[in-house]
Structure formats: structure tokens, C-alpha cells
Amino acid sequence: MGRRPQQYSCYVVSALAGLLVVLLADSLPADTSQTFHEWQVLEVRTGRPISFEELASQLSAADVIYIGEEHRHRSHIEAALKIIQALLERNRLLLLGLEMFGWDGQAGLDRYLADPDMARERFLQESRWKENWGGAYDEYEPLVSFARAHKLPVLALNPPKPLVRRVAREGLLRAREDPEMIRWGMQDEPLAEDAAYREVILKQLRLCHGGLSDNAYQRMYEGSLFRDEGMAKTIAESLARLPAGEGPVVSYTGGGHIQYRLPVPNRVQRRQGKPLRQVTVYLTSLERGHEEDVRALLRESIADYLWLTPLSAHGPSPRCG
């Protein structure tokens, strides 16, 4: 989601993920002589390349690990699986959270993980895959299959998509009247406002969807806020239920939900009310001729770690602006 600081992915906004672009005053200058290569992991604070083993060592001490992907990118699935495998080898009892599933599909997801005889098609129906994500399940199946084979719990991170759409269409005030808000515990849920978050979300909406009214942008912003707060609620409540010594929660979402920690990580920390070790890993395609994009991500402190991958089979992410 949103690889470039000055050029923006339209599908990020259409999914209400909220591409976040922030210029931080204390950013480190990027080394323009530095070269990059596929599968390189960069420590953003210093800009230095590190080994995967060093990354895995840092991740193994975390309470929450946020992996941000470009959607429909097989190399990003492979990177996530490598992280999960490394955590298991270090005897971490992790929970995997997936943006691709909504709360109304959690029961079906749980049944599929527990029942080796449950048919794939039945699982897709009961987990409401089509209603909540709608893309090809094949693209994300490796994550679910790995969790099933290793008996890992999987969290459906997202509020049900019909609720998110209603907020974006009608605004939060009217959407709160929906009885489904009560069912999912969101009618009176506080949605924390954050000035930096608001600024970048509205900026992105205007760049990628020009010509709409201020009210339309506000409703779309509220949909993004509702979705990010809902995912933070899922993670925070799961952390609260974890026995001492278990974890981490590994959250796998589009990169727009983790950038600069504004969308989900900061909301989880706010809800937790005590110190949390959270680590963000931003996956981005390395496109030849666009190395300056990588340097910009480093300068802007996009995440704790930047992992460069090959381009998706679908090509570079479409951009606007």
C-alpha cells in the first residue's frame, strides 16, 4: 500500500486504508550513494542493511509485529511466512492477525483451522471471504494454510465490510444507529482523533478522488478511522487475553495501516495503557530507476524496518497524484 511518498496508490484509498505521508522533522538524511537490492532488509533508524537473522532476533522480543504489504504480492506473503517461521523456531506462541477477514467471518475461520476435514469452499462461505475481501483467495491462502498446518490461531482484524461501507457512505453519526454496531461492540466505541492522521488521510482522499464535496471527504475519512480503530481494538483485546509469556500478535495488513505508526500501532498503544514493544516492518517492491523512493521512505521513517522485495507479478502499484 502506497510505496511512494509523492505518488499515491488509488486502491489504498478505495479500500479506505488511508495512505499516510508524513515528513518528520528529525528524519535522517539518506545516503545517496547507497545501493539497494531485492530481499534486502534495512534498519530505518540508521539506514543500514541488516541480516534476516538480526531482524528475526529483534522481532522475537516484540509484543506486536506489524507487517505491511502491497496487496496481491506473492513475495510479501513469502516474507511474512519467513518471519512467522522464524518466530516459531524461537518458540514464540504467536497469533496471526489478517486484514483480509472481517469479524463476521471469525467463527468460520476458527472452524476451518480446527477441522482438517472442512472443505475449502465451505470455509470461504462461512468466513465470508467474498463479502469482506472479494479478491482471489489463492493469493492469501498460503498464510491460512500455514496457520492451519501449525495450529496457529488467526484473528479476523477488520470490522464487517458492510459497516465500514455504511460509515463511508453515510458518516459515522448516522452509521452508529445501525443495530449491527451494537452487535459488534462499536456503537459507543471511542474513535480517537489524531491531528496528524486526519491531515494525511484527508490529503490522500483529495489527491486520489478529486472533485468531491467536503462532506464526502469527511465521510470517507470516518470510514478509514472506523476501520483502523476496529483493527486496533481487535489486536488490543487479543493482547489482553494472552497468558503471560505468550505472543506476539503478528498483524498482516496493507502497508497503509502501519505507516508512521499512525493508523493502527498508535491506537493499539493508546488502548493498552502500558508500555508495549511494537515493531513495524514495511514491505516494498524495489523498482529499478526508483531508488530515490527507497531513500525517501528511509528519510521519512516509514517504519522500523524496510524490506525490499521483487516487483509483484501484477507490476508496480497504480498511482495517482
Secondary structure, 3 states (H helix, E strand, C coil): CCCCCCCECHHHHHCCCCCCCCCCCCCCCCCCCCCCCCCCEEECCCCCEECHHHHHHHHCCCCEEEEEECCCCHHHHHHHHHHHHHHHHCCCECEEEEEEEEHHHHHHHHHHHHCCCCCHHHHHHHCCHHHHCCCCHHHCHHHHHHHHHCCCCEEEEECCHHHHHHHHHHCHHHHCCCHHHHHCCCCCCCCCCCHHHHHHHHHHHHHHCCCCCHHHHHHHHHHHHHHHHHHHHHHHHHHHHCCCCCECEEEEEEHHHCHHHCCCHHHHHHHHCCCCCEEEEEEEECCCCCHHHHHHHHHCCCCCEEEEECCCCCCCCCCEC
